[in-house]
Amino acid sequence: MSEDREKWDAIYSRKTGFPGAPSRVLAENIHLLPVAGAALEIACGLAGNAVLLAERGLDTRAWDISPVAIEQVNRYARERGLPLTGEACDVMERPPAPASCDVIVVAHFLDRALIPHLVGALRRGGLLFYQTFTRTRVTDAGPGNPEFRLADNELLGLFSPLRLLVYREEGRVGALDRGLRDEALIVAQKT
């Protein structure tokens, strides 16, 4: 068993309050979702995004490295009759197939080697909703390792092959007790 899997299994075996809350990037931009299609949440954890996608009628898959989290996702989906299937997998070992998704959501997960696979997995017209931590911090939220945090404006470059719809990264500008701090988010479309 991998070290990452052990770590996340331990975390999800203690967590309650399923599902998790949807990420800001999806919650604030839900109006951009298609009325139908195939959706995927990567590194889903307690699947707050995947549940929201399934509740909107999208045929949704939720992937996470933790079988403990995925067991909870699948139980919740069955009990509510949602079009949602969770799968325990390491996305770095098995990224999504090319042209397999109309919507992809990723929140608080960053591995730059995965980015080309995400772009390739989108179908024409497909949407990417992505949100994660930045190196410019206001609080101690998020990972301590800078490799798992974005440099200023890095998200724009990583997804430059896509058409930008929404971008937000406020850093340390203005009133630091308001707005989007410690993170960047993007919604982009494959044309």
C-alpha positions in Angstrom: 0.0 0.0 0.0 1.4 3.4 -0.9 2.2 6.0 1.7 -0.3 8.5 0.2 -3.1 5.9 0.3 -2.4 5.0 3.9 -2.4 8.7 4.9 -5.7 9.5 3.2 -7.4 6.2 4.3 -6.5 7.3 7.9 -8.0 10.7 7.3 -11.2 9.6 5.7 -11.8 6.8 8.3 -12.1 9.6 10.9 -14.1 12.1 8.9 -17.8 12.6 9.2 -20.2 15.0 7.4 -20.4 13.3 4.1 -20.4 14.6 1.4 -17.8 17.3 1.6 -18.7 20.8 0.6 -18.3 21.6 -3.1 -15.3 23.8 -4.0 -15.6 27.5 -4.6 -14.7 27.2 -8.2 -17.7 24.9 -8.9 -20.2 26.4 -6.5 -19.7 29.9 -7.8 -19.7 28.9 -11.5 -22.3 26.1 -11.5 -24.3 28.1 -14.1 -21.6 27.2 -16.7 -22.3 23.4 -16.4 -23.8 21.6 -19.4 -27.3 20.1 -18.9 -25.9 16.6 -19.7 -22.6 14.8 -20.2 -19.8 12.9 -18.5 -18.2 14.4 -15.5 -15.1 13.5 -13.5 -13.9 14.7 -10.1 -10.2 13.9 -9.5 -8.8 13.5 -5.9 -12.4 13.7 -4.8 -12.1 13.0 -1.1 -15.6 13.0 0.3 -16.9 14.0 -3.2 -18.6 17.3 -2.6 -18.0 18.3 -6.2 -19.0 14.9 -7.6 -22.3 14.9 -5.6 -23.2 18.3 -6.9 -22.4 17.3 -10.5 -24.5 14.1 -10.1 -27.4 16.1 -8.6 -27.3 18.3 -11.7 -27.9 15.2 -13.8 -24.3 14.6 -15.1 -23.1 11.0 -15.4 -20.3 11.4 -12.8 -17.2 9.5 -11.8 -15.3 10.3 -8.6 -11.7 9.2 -8.3 -9.5 9.2 -5.2 -6.5 7.2 -4.0 -8.4 6.3 -0.8 -10.6 3.2 -1.0 -12.1 4.3 2.4 -13.3 7.6 0.8 -14.6 5.8 -2.3 -16.6 3.3 -0.2 -18.4 6.2 1.4 -18.9 7.9 -2.0 -20.5 4.8 -3.5 -22.7 4.1 -0.5 -24.0 7.7 -0.5 -24.7 7.5 -4.3 -26.5 4.2 -4.0 -28.7 5.4 -1.1 -29.8 8.5 -3.1 -29.9 6.9 -6.6 -27.4 9.4 -8.0 -25.6 8.8 -11.3 -22.3 8.7 -9.5 -19.6 6.0 -9.4 -16.6 6.2 -7.2 -13.4 4.5 -8.0 -10.2 4.1 -6.0 -7.3 4.8 -8.2 -4.0 6.7 -8.5 -4.6 9.2 -11.2 -0.9 9.6 -11.8 -0.7 5.9 -12.7 -3.9 5.9 -14.7 -5.0 9.4 -15.9 -8.4 9.9 -17.6 -8.7 8.6 -21.2 -8.4 11.1 -24.0 -11.7 12.9 -25.0 -13.6 11.1 -22.2 -15.1 14.0 -20.2 -17.4 17.0 -20.7 -16.5 18.3 -17.2 -13.5 17.8 -15.0 -13.2 19.2 -11.5 -10.0 19.2 -9.4 -9.8 21.0 -6.1 -6.7 21.0 -3.8 -4.6 18.6 -5.8 -1.6 19.6 -7.8 0.7 17.4 -9.9 1.9 19.4 -12.9 2.6 16.2 -14.9 -1.2 15.5 -14.8 -2.2 18.8 -16.5 -1.6 17.7 -20.2 -3.8 14.6 -19.4 -6.6 16.7 -18.1 -6.5 18.9 -21.2 -6.5 15.8 -23.4 -9.3 14.2 -21.4 -11.7 17.0 -22.2 -14.0 16.7 -25.2 -14.5 19.6 -27.5 -16.5 22.2 -25.6 -15.6 20.5 -22.3 -15.1 22.5 -19.1 -12.4 22.3 -16.5 -13.0 23.6 -13.0 -9.7 23.8 -11.1 -8.8 25.3 -7.7 -5.7 24.8 -5.6 -3.3 26.5 -3.2 -0.8 29.2 -4.1 2.7 30.0 -2.7 1.5 33.5 -1.9 -0.1 33.0 1.4 -2.2 34.9 3.9 -2.8 32.0 6.3 -1.3 28.6 7.0 -4.0 26.7 5.0 -2.8 24.0 2.6 0.3 22.0 2.1 3.7 23.2 3.5 5.7 21.9 0.5 5.9 24.6 -2.2 5.9 22.0 -4.9 2.2 21.4 -4.1 1.5 25.1 -4.4 1.2 27.3 -7.5 3.5 30.2 -8.3 1.9 33.5 -9.1 -0.2 33.2 -12.3 1.1 29.7 -12.9 -2.4 28.3 -13.3 -2.9 30.5 -16.4 0.1 29.1 -18.0 -0.6 25.5 -17.1 -4.0 25.6 -18.8 -3.1 28.0 -21.7 -4.3 25.6 -24.4 -7.9 26.1 -23.1 -10.2 29.1 -23.5 -10.3 31.1 -20.2 -13.7 31.7 -18.8 -13.0 32.5 -15.2 -9.8 33.2 -13.3 -9.2 34.4 -9.8 -6.0 34.8 -7.8 -5.9 37.7 -5.3 -2.7 37.0 -3.4 -1.9 39.7 -0.8 -3.7 42.6 -2.6 -6.2 44.8 -0.7 -8.1 43.8 2.4 -6.5 40.4 3.4 -9.5 39.3 5.5 -11.8 39.2 2.5 -11.8 37.5 -1.0 -10.0 34.5 -2.3 -6.8 34.1 -0.4 -4.1 31.3 -0.4 -5.7 29.9 -3.6 -6.2 30.4 -7.3 -9.1 29.1 -9.4 -9.8 28.7 -13.1 -12.7 27.7 -15.3 -11.6 27.0 -18.9 -13.1 25.4 -22.0 -11.6 23.2 -24.7 -12.4 24.7 -28.1 
